[in-house]
Amino acid sequence: MEKKEIYRSRMNILIKLIALIFVVMGLLTAYLTATTPLHPSVASTFYLISALLAVSGLITLVARIK
């Protein structure tokens, strides 16, 4: 049982780390999109991408893996 618990905790840490990277990428993309002059239709696409990255990362950070 202990080996299974260790494996599960390592996977949980790895998934949480990837989720944190997604959140940071989403926020960074939104920030860089806001600070650069882009055509409005292109900027809205980048905002959508950044929102999807940030939201998926936040959901994964909150979720519990069993």
Secondary structure as the mmCIF struct_conf table of DSSP 4:
data_model
#
loop_
_struct_conf.conf_type_id
_struct_conf.id
_struct_conf.beg_label_comp_id
_struct_conf.beg_label_asym_id
_struct_conf.beg_label_seq_id
_struct_conf.end_label_comp_id
_struct_conf.end_label_asym_id
_struct_conf.end_label_seq_id
HELX_RH_AL_P HELX_RH_AL_P1 GLU A 2 THR A 35
BEND BEND1 THR A 36 THR A 36
HELX_RH_AL_P HELX_RH_AL_P2 PRO A 40 VAL A 62
#
